[in-house]
């Protein structure tokens, strides 16, 4: 049996995928809730280094900490992602 190897670069090399993944996870885990992501929160997500192989899980977790349930802002993101914005701003 032949094995097909698919190389998928880490998320830190595909930052343009981050907004797509954020909206995918919002649609999946908060379907119908009309939750918005502030520009500042998206900027924090884009500046984060996304170490390791579970980057999409971390995005899902970030989307799960929804603050007031209507808007995701920087304060709603995990501490590591919030602090990366300060370092990369």
C-alpha positions in Angstrom: 0.0 0.0 0.0 1.4 3.4 -1.0 1.4 6.2 1.6 0.7 9.7 0.5 2.5 12.4 2.5 0.8 15.8 2.7 3.0 18.6 3.9 1.0 21.3 5.7 3.1 24.2 6.8 2.5 25.4 10.4 -0.1 28.1 10.9 2.6 30.7 11.7 3.5 30.3 8.0 -0.1 30.6 6.8 -1.3 33.6 8.7 -3.9 34.4 6.0 -5.7 31.2 7.1 -6.3 32.6 10.6 -9.4 34.7 9.9 -10.9 31.8 7.9 -10.3 29.4 10.8 -11.6 31.8 13.4 -14.9 32.1 11.5 -15.0 28.4 10.8 -14.8 27.7 14.6 -17.3 30.3 15.4 -19.7 28.8 12.9 -19.0 25.4 14.3 -19.1 26.0 18.1 -21.3 29.1 18.3 -23.7 28.5 15.4 -26.3 31.2 14.9 -24.9 33.4 17.6 -23.8 36.3 15.4 -20.6 36.7 17.4 -18.2 39.3 16.0 -14.4 39.5 16.4 -13.0 42.9 17.0 -10.1 44.2 14.8 -7.9 44.3 17.9 -8.6 40.6 18.7 -8.0 39.5 15.1 -4.7 41.5 15.2 -3.7 39.6 18.3 -4.5 36.3 16.7 -2.5 37.3 13.6 0.6 38.3 15.7 0.6 35.2 17.8 3.5 32.8 16.9 1.3 29.6 16.9 3.9 27.2 18.3 3.3 23.4 18.1 0.9 21.4 16.0 -2.4 22.2 17.7 -2.8 25.7 16.4 -6.3 25.2 15.2 -7.3 23.8 18.6 -6.0 27.0 20.2 -8.1 29.1 17.9 -11.1 27.1 18.8 -10.3 27.6 22.5 -9.8 31.3 21.9 -13.3 31.4 20.3 -14.7 29.5 23.2 -13.8 32.1 25.7 -16.5 34.5 24.4 -16.8 37.2 27.0 -20.3 38.6 26.7 -21.3 36.1 24.0 -21.6 38.7 21.3 -18.1 40.2 20.7 -14.7 38.6 21.1 -12.2 41.2 22.1 -8.5 41.0 23.1 -9.5 40.5 26.8 -11.4 37.3 25.8 -8.3 35.7 24.3 -6.0 33.4 26.2 -3.2 35.2 28.0 -0.4 34.0 25.6 -2.2 35.4 22.6 -3.0 38.7 24.4 0.7 39.1 25.4 1.9 38.4 21.8 0.0 41.5 20.7 2.0 43.7 23.1 5.2 42.1 21.8 4.4 42.4 18.1 2.5 45.7 18.0 
